[in-house]
Amino acid sequence: MNNIRSYKLSIVVNNIRFNRILIDAHYETKHKMSMSDGIILGLVKGLENRIFLPETISESGFRYFVNDPWEFDGKWYRLIWLIPPDESFLGVRNAFRRKNVSK
């Protein structure tokens, strides 16, 4: 993850307590007008006290998750996040706004 920003946030996801959220600035390449770190932190807070199955697990043990569609503040998003093997943080790889979502 390049150009990463770190935030203190206490949250339990998949029965793991995280105190640090790392956000990759990758979303700014195409989605800077509709996304921000604040929105991403709001999306992450929606993961609180829930269990998710990974979409994939890398050879190095990183578990990758995709929530799509994922609602925050009345709008729909795609959230791509990860948990490293040592479970030391929750990372957000990408997030962007979804339009025309029917749920």
Secondary structure, DSSP 8 states (H G I E B T S, - for coil): --SEEEEEEEEEETTEEEEEEEEEGGGHHHHTTT--HHHHHHHHHTTTTB----SEE-TT--EEEEEEEEEETTEEEEEEEEE-TT---EEEEEEEEE-S---
